[in-house]
C-alpha cells in the first residue's frame, strides 16, 4: 500500500493527525459526526485511499472508549434492525472501492451527507417533539432503518464517513442524547471491527499504517475525556444542532476538496 510511516511525515503533519485523532475521541463521546473533520485532515495529510485504512483503527479505539462510557444507554432493537442493511452497504462499498478513484469517492460521500442533513432537517420540522426510539418498529420505521443502514454501511466502508449518516438516522428516530451516544457507540464498534478484514484485503491496512496508528492512538483518550466532560454541559437542542452542523461541514469539505 502506498501509505506513509512516521518517518515520511513532517512534524506539522503529525501534529495535524494527532489533533484529528483527539477530535475522533471527542466525537465518539460528545458530538457524533464531528469526526468528518478528522476524515478531511487524514485525507489531506495522507494519500486519500490510504488515509481510510490509517483512520479505521483510530476510530475503533474511540469506539471502545465510547462503549465503556455509554454502554448502559444502547437501544438494541434499533441495532438489530440496522445490521443486515449495513452489511449490505459494506459489501456495496467494498465493490465500489475496487474501481472508484478518490475524486468519485469524495463527491459521492459529500453529496450523501448533505442530502441526509437536508432530509433530517425537513423531517424534524414535521416530527412530533416527543417521538420515541421505538418508532423504528413501524413499517415506515423499518424502511427508514434499511435505507439509512445501507447508506451508513456504504459510506463507512468507502470513507469512514458513516457517522453522519447514522447520526441523521438516530436523530430522526427521536433518540435523546445518552441513548443516541450509547446506540451509536455499539453500532460503530461492531461495524468498524467488521470492516477490518475488508480493508486488509483491499490493502488499506498494513504494518506501516498500524505503526502510525500506534503513535496516534494515545491522542484519542484525552479527546474522549474532554467529550465526556462536555456532553453533560450540552443541552439536547444544542447537541442536535451541533451534530447536524458537523454533518453539513463534513459534506461540504468532501465536495469542495
DRENGUMAR-928970 format. One line per field, with one value per residue (C-alpha): x, y, z. Coordinates in Angstrom, 2 decimals. Layout:
BEGIN
xx: c(X_...)
yy: c(Y_...)
zz: c(Z_...)
END
This chain:
BEGIN
xx: c(0.00_1.20_0.94_3.19_5.05_6.21_9.43_7.71_5.64_6.76_6.27_3.43_1.71_1.96_0.56_-2.40_-3.03_-2.74_-5.32_-7.59_-7.19_-8.10_-11.21_-12.13_-12.20_-14.28_-16.77_-17.24_-18.19_-19.81_-20.78_-21.10_-20.39_-17.63_-15.05_-15.83_-13.32_-10.82_-11.55_-10.72_-7.47_-6.30_-7.13_-5.21_-2.04_-2.01_-2.91_-6.71_-7.36_-4.60_-5.97_-9.11_-7.01_-4.97_-8.06_-10.03_-8.05_-8.14_-11.92_-12.05_-10.08_-12.63_-15.49_-14.13_-13.91_-17.45_-18.83_-17.15_-18.69_-22.27_-22.80_-25.90_-27.75_-27.73_-31.07_-30.52_-33.79_-32.62_-29.18_-30.55_-32.77_-29.84_-27.15_-28.43_-28.82_-25.42_-23.78_-25.22_-23.91_-20.41_-20.33_-21.51_-18.90_-16.14_-17.08_-17.24_-13.69_-12.35_-12.86_-13.69_-10.95_-10.53_-12.49_-15.53_-15.44_-15.25_-18.01_-20.34_-19.92_-20.17_-23.42_-24.89_-24.04_-25.63_-28.71_-29.08_-28.72_-31.38_-33.78_-33.29_-33.95_-37.12_-38.36_-37.61_-39.93_-42.77_-41.99_-43.57_-41.18_-41.82_-41.16_-39.57_-36.90_-39.40_-40.87_-38.46_-40.94_-43.42_-43.38_-42.12_-39.55_-38.25_-37.98_-36.11_-33.78_-32.93_-32.34_-30.08_-28.41_-27.35_-26.15_-24.34_-22.59_-21.61_-20.26_-18.41_-16.69_-15.58_-14.59_-15.15_-17.98_-20.87_-21.07_-23.05_-25.47_-26.20_-26.39_-29.10_-30.98_-30.80_-31.91_-34.81_-35.83_-36.19_-33.22_-32.26_-28.63_-27.44_-29.46_-28.04_-24.45_-24.88_-26.55_-24.06_-21.12_-22.05_-23.08_-19.74_-17.61_-19.26_-19.30_-15.74_-14.31_-16.22_-14.63_-11.05_-10.80_-12.22_-9.71_-6.83_-7.96_-8.02_-4.51_-5.69_-4.27_-0.74_2.22_3.17_-0.32_-0.60_2.70_1.33_-1.90_0.06_1.58_-1.76_-4.00_-2.82_-4.37_-7.84_-8.02_-7.84_-10.31_-12.77_-12.33_-12.98_-16.08_-17.40_-16.94_-18.55_-21.60_-23.03_-22.89_-24.61_-28.41_-30.40_-31.26_-27.67_-26.46_-28.72_-27.74_-24.03_-24.50_-26.32_-23.79_-20.88_-22.56_-23.06_-19.46_-18.15_-20.19_-19.03_-15.41_-15.62_-17.37_-15.09_-11.74)
yy: c(0.00_3.50_4.79_6.85_5.87_8.04_8.75_10.02_12.84_16.16_17.34_19.64_16.81_14.54_17.34_17.67_13.91_13.99_16.79_14.78_11.73_13.85_15.02_11.38_10.76_13.88_12.96_9.45_10.67_14.03_15.22_12.29_13.33_15.76_13.21_14.09_16.89_14.21_12.37_15.51_16.07_12.48_12.66_15.95_14.68_11.09_9.63_9.72_5.99_5.06_7.52_5.42_2.45_4.54_6.15_2.94_1.63_5.13_5.06_1.64_2.95_5.76_3.26_1.17_4.27_5.30_1.83_1.87_5.28_4.81_1.03_1.20_3.51_1.45_0.64_-2.88_-3.29_-0.43_-2.01_-5.39_-3.78_-1.85_-4.52_-6.53_-3.39_-2.10_-5.40_-4.98_-1.43_-2.54_-5.11_-2.49_-0.06_-2.66_-3.28_0.48_0.91_-1.63_0.77_4.24_6.87_9.42_12.17_9.93_8.73_12.24_13.61_10.67_10.80_14.59_14.57_11.82_13.67_16.90_15.02_13.28_16.57_18.15_15.24_15.25_18.98_18.58_15.61_17.30_20.16_17.69_15.26_15.32_16.58_13.52_10.87_7.83_5.43_2.55_4.24_2.02_-0.83_0.65_-0.22_3.23_2.97_-0.33_1.11_4.11_1.86_-0.21_2.88_4.56_1.25_0.65_4.24_4.01_0.77_2.16_5.47_3.91_1.43_3.84_6.81_6.06_8.59_6.53_8.59_11.49_9.17_7.23_10.47_11.69_8.40_8.37_12.00_11.35_8.33_10.59_9.47_11.60_12.45_9.47_6.91_8.41_8.09_4.60_3.18_4.74_3.56_-0.12_0.30_1.67_-0.62_-3.66_-2.19_-0.87_-4.15_-5.95_-3.64_-4.58_-7.77_-5.88_-3.06_-5.51_-7.30_-4.02_-3.20_-0.23_-1.60_-2.95_-2.87_0.70_2.08_0.23_1.74_5.21_4.20_3.10_6.57_8.35_6.20_7.89_11.16_9.60_9.15_12.83_13.67_11.13_12.51_16.06_14.81_13.04_16.25_18.42_16.25_16.81_20.56_20.50_20.62_18.41_21.12_22.34_18.73_18.07_21.35_20.53_17.05_18.43_21.27_18.81_16.69_19.67_20.84_17.36_17.05_20.44_19.60_16.47_18.21_21.25_19.47)
zz: c(0.00_-0.79_2.76_4.98_8.12_10.99_9.12_5.99_7.50_8.91_12.47_11.38_9.54_12.57_14.74_12.37_12.53_16.33_16.50_14.22_16.49_19.51_17.65_16.98_20.74_21.30_18.59_19.96_23.45_22.66_19.16_16.77_13.21_14.18_13.09_9.48_10.13_11.15_7.92_5.93_7.85_7.35_3.63_3.33_5.04_3.70_0.29_0.18_-0.17_2.27_4.83_5.29_6.37_8.80_10.30_10.86_13.88_15.40_15.11_16.75_19.74_20.03_19.71_22.61_24.82_23.84_24.63_28.04_28.71_27.39_27.30_29.52_27.14_23.92_22.25_20.92_18.94_16.73_16.32_15.30_12.66_11.23_10.97_7.95_5.85_6.99_5.99_2.50_2.40_3.42_0.61_-1.92_-0.60_-0.95_-4.58_-5.15_-3.81_-6.28_-9.20_-7.81_-7.63_-4.84_-6.60_-7.15_-3.54_-2.10_-4.32_-3.62_0.14_0.31_-1.66_0.52_3.74_2.58_1.36_4.73_6.61_4.42_4.83_8.60_8.91_6.83_8.86_12.17_11.22_10.71_13.52_16.94_19.60_21.77_19.11_20.78_19.51_19.36_16.27_14.34_14.96_12.48_8.77_7.80_10.57_9.19_5.69_7.06_9.06_5.97_3.83_6.34_7.13_3.52_3.18_6.52_5.57_2.17_3.48_6.40_4.09_1.38_3.54_7.25_6.90_8.21_11.42_9.97_8.16_11.33_13.30_10.97_11.37_15.17_15.39_13.01_15.15_18.19_20.28_23.25_23.94_26.01_24.04_20.86_22.11_23.59_20.49_18.08_20.26_19.95_16.34_15.19_17.32_15.70_12.20_12.27_13.58_10.82_8.23_9.19_7.02_4.03_4.50_4.84_1.70_-0.20_1.01_3.07_6.34_6.65_9.04_8.10_8.72_12.05_13.21_12.60_14.35_17.42_17.71_17.19_19.39_22.59_21.43_21.22_25.00_26.07_23.31_24.72_28.23_27.01_25.21_28.31_30.30_27.61_26.86_30.34_29.71_26.31_26.29_23.93_21.42_21.14_20.90_17.91_16.24_16.63_15.15_12.10_11.68_11.82_9.15_6.83_7.32_6.62_3.46_2.17_2.91_0.83_-2.07_-2.19_-1.88)
END
